[in-house]
Amino acid sequence: MKKNLLLLAAMFCMAMHSFATTHTVTVADFSFTPNSVTVNLGDTVKWVWASGTHTTTSITVPTGAATWNSNMNSSTTTFSYVPTVVGTYNYDCSMHPSTMTGTFTVVNPTGVNQVNKIAIINFYPNPVSKILHIQFNNIDLPVSLTMTDMSGKQVLSRKFKSMKNTDIDLANIANGRYILHAQQGTETYDQQLIVAH
């Protein structure tokens, strides 16, 4: 049963990756064009510099999502961001915050329902470079945590008893996309995690 769930999650993420779209936002003349876009989970938002000296800087992001701040100028002409959490992301140019703002909304692909209704754990940041912070939502039952790559190979396995928070060092895990699988009693929870050192 557990292997079937992991295989299903891996196939879902590979399918998402296969159909991922890159949404281009042009940065020029005190505007982001388009300044509002809806993207699917797993798509890429790519800012492309055209003129001026600007930034793309996150203002508000959904819980668990990574923030960003990148210069946009003749030296840094592109910046890409892959959202891993559904919700609304607001950003601006930190040099021109009153005139240069933008937003994108991340949704699940059409026809794909969220499998997990209750999160056993919350974790951040995502993408993670080294230390993954984990919060357990119910400390009364032990939690088994595994991490698999997109081929289904397990790269990490841990068990936790009665704790609220913990940190996991992922410095030795290769860059890439993974599935973090948590099990607590009969409840299971799967979430995509990106490692980017």
N, C-alpha and C positions, 0 to 999 in steps of 0.2 A: 504493500500500500504506500509506504513512505517513498520507495523508489519510483512508483508510478506518479506520485505528486511531484517529485523532483523532475522527472522526465517531462511531465506536462508543463511545469513552470519553465524549464529550459527551452522547450519547443515554442512556447508562447513568446519568450523573449527573443528567440532567434527569428520568429516570424515578424515580430515588431521591428527587429533590426533590418530584416530583408526589405520591408516596405517603408522604412524610415525616409523622411523627406527633409531636405535642407531648405529653410525659410530665410531668404536674404533680406536684410534691413540695410538700406543705404544711409550712410552718415555724411551729411553735407549741409552747408548753409543754415546752420542752427535748427536742423530738423532730422528726425529719424523717419525714413519712408520705406514701408508703411509704419505708422506709429502704433498700430494695434493689429494683432494677428492671433489666430487660434491655431494651435499645433497639437499633434498627437503625442502621447507619451512615447519617448524614444526618438522623436524627431530632433533635428539640430536647428538652433537659431544662430545665424551667421551675420554679424555686422561687417559691412564692407565700407571702408573709408573712401570718400570721393573728394572732399576738400575741407580745409580748416584744421583747427586743433581742438579735439574733443575727447570725451571718454564715453564708455558705456559702463554704467555703475548701477548695481542693484540697489533699490530703495527698500522694497518689501518683497519677500518670497514666502511660499508656503512652509510650514513647519517641516523640518527635515531636509529642505532643499539647500543647496550650496549657494552662497553669495558670490558675486564677481565684481571686478573693477579692472578695466583695461583701457589703456590709452588708445585713441584712434587718431592717427596722424600719418604723415608720409613715411615714418619709420615702422609703425604698427598699422598695417592696412587692413587686417582682418582679425576677428575674434569670434570663436565659436563656443557655443554653450549647449549641452545636451541635458534638458530637464529630466529629472527622475521622479518627480512628485507632481501629482495633478494639482491644479490651482492657478491663481493669478500671480504673475510676476510683474512688478513695476520697476522701472529703471529710468535714469536720466543721464545727462551729461553733467558731471560735477562742476564743470567750468561755466555752464549755461543752464542751471537747473530750472530757471523760470520759463525758459522758452523751449528747451529740448527735453521732452519726456516721451516715454513709450511704455507699452505694456504688451504682454502676451499671455494668453490663457492656455493652459495645458489640460487636455482632456484624454480620457481613455479612447482608443480607437473604436469606431462604430461597431456595435455588435459584440464587443468584449466587455463582460461584466467583471467587476472586482470579485475575486474568489473569497478574499478574507474580509469579513465584516468587523472583526475585533482584532486590534493589533496586540499581540502578546508582548511585543517589545517596540520601543522607538529607538532609532539610532541616528547619529549624525557625526561628522558631516557626510554628505553624499553628493559628489565624489569625495573619497577619503584619500589622503596622501600617506598617512602613517598610523595614527591612533584613531580607532573607532570607539566612540562613546555610546554605551548602551544603557537604556533605562528599561526596567522591568515593570510592567503594569500591574502584576499580581505576584506578590512575594510569598504567597502561601503555598505554592506548588513549585517544584523544581522545573527548570527549563533546559531542554537540550537544544543546542545551537550548532548547525552545520553550515558550511559554505562550500558551494560547488561552482566550478567554472561552467561555461556555456555548453561544454561537451558532456556534463554530468559528473565529471571527476571531482571527488571531494578533496578540498584543500585545507579544511579546518573543521575540527569537531571539539566542542566544549560542553560541559554540563555545569549548571549553576543552581545553588540552593539558597533560598531565602535571602536574596539581596536586592537592593533597590537600584543600584548603579554599578557599572563596571566599565573598564576600558580594555580593549583588545589591540595588541600591537600587530599591524598588518605590514610592517616594513619589509618582511621577507616574501610577501605575496606579490606575484607579477602584476603589472598593469593589465587592466581588462575589465570585462563585465562578469559579474558573479550573481548567484542567487543565494541570499541569506535565508535559511529555513529555520524557524523556531517551532518547537513542539512543547506544549504544556498540557499534560493530561491528554484529553481527546482533541484539544484544539491545536490547529497548525496555522502557521503564518509564513508566507513567502514574500520577499521583497528583493527587487534588483538593487545591486550595489556596484558602484564603479570605483575601482582602485586606480589612482593616477598619482604616481610619485613625482 
